[in-house]
Amino acid sequence: MLREINNNEFESLRECIECLNEHHNNVSVNFKGTYPRHSVEDKINSFKESVLNNKSKIAVINEDKRIVGVIKIDLDGVLDYLVVLPEYRHKGYGDQLMKWALNEYEKLGIKDIELHAVYGNETVHFYEKYGFKIQSYVMERR
């Protein structure tokens, strides 16, 4: 079931956040073993602050009494976060979450939407299915 997150369940996002961190560490050409730069607690707190300050919206997919997918959109046009737990993939949950996000942006009148995908992430084709195109590479020196 797709729904917006309740204000008292941000901690329930932990499993999905940890899953995406592990995925980035496995697939990223440049982040292997070093992702994320911030703790899971920091990420949960930033999600909570952003939603409570009306800067973001988060939708989740529930199955088996747990959150198995999550998407976070920033209301300035940045699609910030999308993950479905591996054992729940290929059930259309990513599509449901993406359609929710695009619908929310449409209601807000936002046409230009940005998202960042880790270099090496094979799910880029999923985003291309929804009209996203690579516009640039962001390069850093650390």
N, C-alpha and C positions, 0 to 999 in steps of 0.2 A: 504494500500500500504506500503510495507516494503522498507525502504531506510536508508542510513546513514544520520546522523544529520548534519545540516548546522551549520557553526561556529557562526551564529547570533541567534540561537534559543535555547540556553541552558536553558533559563528561562522557556521555554515551557515544560520542564521536571518536573516542580514543582508538578503538579497534580499527576503524577505517583510516584514521590518520597514520597509525603505525603501519598499516598495510601499504599505504602509498609511499611512506618513507622507505620501506623495504624494497618496494618495486623500483623506486628511483635509484637506490643503491645497487640494484641488480642490473638495470638496463642502461643507466646513464654512462656515456662515454667519459664525462668529466667529473661526476660526483661520486663515483664508486667508493663506498665506504665512508663518505664524509657528509652525506645528506641525512638529516637536515642541519642547517646552521643554528636552528632554534629548537628547544626542547618541545616535546609533545604538550607539556603543560602550558608553555608559552603560546603555542598554536591554539590550543583550546581557549585560553584566556583572550587571545586576539580575536578569535571568532565570536566569542561572547560579547566582547566590547563593541565590535563592529555591528553586530545585529542589534544590540540594545541601544546603540546610538543611531540606528536607522541608516547606516552606511552600507549594509549588506543584508542579504536574505539567504537562508539555508533551507534546502529541501532534503528530505531523507526518504529512503525506501525501507520499510519494515517487512521482515519475514521471520518466522520462527521466534517471535518476541525479541528480536534484536535489530539494530540498525545495520543494514547490509550494503547500503549505498548512500552517498552524500554528494551534494553539489552546493557550492557557495558562489553566489554572484555578488559582485560589488555594484552598487547603484550608480557608479560613474562609468559603467560599461566594460568592466573587466570581469570575465568569467574566471574566477580565481581557483577553483578546486573542484575536481570530479573524481570519484573513486567508487568502484563496486568491488566488494570482497571477492576473491578468486572463485570460491565455490558457488557464487551466485551469478557469475557472468554468463553470457549467452542466453539470458532469459528476457532480454529487452529492457533491463533496468537502466542501463546507460542511456538508451534512447528516451525512456520516460523522463529521466532527469534532465537531459539536454533539451527536450521539447518544453519542459516546465520553464527552464531558464530562458529560452528564446521567447516564450510567451510572456514571461515577466518583463523582459526587455521591450517587447512590442507594446505592452500596456504602458510602459514608461516613455514610449516614443524614442527609444534608443536604437539606432540602426547600426552604428559602428561599435562592434564588440571585439575586444581584444582578449586573447588568452596566451599563456606561455606554456610550452611543452618542453620538458627536459630533452636535450639533444640525445638521441638514441632511443627515445620512447617510440615503440612500434605502433602506438595507438593514434599516431598522427592521422592515419587514414580515416579513423572514426570522426575526427573533427572536420576533415575535408568533406566528408559526406554531408555535413551541415553548412557547407559553403565557406569554411575557414581556409585561408591560404597563407602560406609562409610569406611574410613581408620582409623580414630581416633576421639576421642572426645577432644576438646580444653576446658580446664577447667581454670577458673580464680577465684581468691579470691579478693574481693573488700571490 
